[in-house]
Amino acid sequence: MPNRDEPTALEKLLRPLSRQMTLELARALVNVQADQETQTRYDELAGKNSADSLTSEERAELEALVRANTLLGVLKAEARLFLEQSSAT
């Protein structure tokens, strides 16, 4: 089982961005959310996935949305950490 204390490959790739983080960028990243159209489409695809009724094109679309959300999640985590560290100093 992987050690969760070790950074993932994605986290390692994003390290240069975290070194360039500013308060403004960190706050903006923390507040990023999908627009309503994207969220509605994700919900639709997730429902179809649960019902095992996705087409191959829909599966690819859902996978792309999940990858983008994963990336955004890592960016938000880096931004939150930066904000926490900034407020502690």
C-alpha positions in Angstrom: 0.0 0.0 0.0 1.4 3.4 -1.0 2.5 5.8 1.8 0.1 8.7 1.7 2.7 10.9 3.3 4.7 10.8 0.0 3.6 13.1 -2.8 1.9 11.7 -5.8 3.3 12.1 -9.3 0.7 14.8 -10.0 1.7 16.7 -6.8 5.4 16.5 -7.9 4.5 17.9 -11.3 2.7 20.8 -9.7 5.5 21.8 -7.2 6.8 24.6 -9.5 3.4 26.2 -9.4 3.3 26.0 -5.6 6.6 27.8 -5.5 5.1 30.6 -7.5 1.9 30.8 -5.3 0.7 34.2 -4.2 -2.1 35.0 -1.8 -4.2 36.3 -4.6 -3.7 33.1 -6.7 -4.3 30.8 -3.7 -7.5 32.6 -2.8 -8.7 32.3 -6.4 -7.9 28.6 -6.6 -9.7 27.8 -3.3 -12.8 29.5 -4.7 -12.9 27.8 -8.1 -16.0 25.8 -8.8 -17.5 24.2 -11.9 -20.1 26.2 -13.6 -23.7 24.9 -13.5 -23.6 23.5 -17.0 -20.5 21.4 -16.2 -21.8 20.3 -12.9 -25.1 19.2 -14.4 -23.3 17.3 -17.1 -21.1 15.6 -14.6 -24.1 14.6 -12.5 -25.8 13.2 -15.6 -22.8 11.2 -16.6 -22.2 9.9 -13.1 -25.8 8.8 -12.9 -25.5 6.9 -16.2 -22.2 5.4 -15.0 -23.9 4.1 -11.9 -26.6 2.6 -14.1 -23.9 1.1 -16.3 -25.4 2.9 -19.4 -22.6 5.1 -20.6 -21.6 5.1 -24.2 -17.8 5.0 -24.9 -17.9 8.7 -25.8 -19.7 9.5 -22.5 -17.2 7.4 -20.5 -14.3 9.3 -22.1 -16.0 12.6 -21.2 -16.6 11.5 -17.6 -13.0 10.3 -17.3 -11.8 13.7 -18.5 -14.0 15.5 -16.0 -12.7 13.3 -13.2 -9.1 14.0 -14.2 -9.8 17.7 -14.3 -11.4 17.6 -10.9 -8.5 15.6 -9.5 -6.1 18.2 -10.8 -8.2 21.0 -9.4 -8.4 19.2 -6.1 -4.6 19.0 -5.9 -4.3 22.7 -6.8 -6.9 23.6 -4.1 -5.0 21.6 -1.5 -1.7 23.3 -2.4 -3.5 26.7 -2.2 -5.1 25.9 1.2 -1.7 24.8 2.5 -0.1 28.0 1.3 -2.9 30.1 2.9 -2.5 28.2 6.2 1.3 28.7 6.2 0.9 32.4 5.2 -1.5 33.1 8.1 0.8 31.3 10.5 3.7 33.6 9.8 
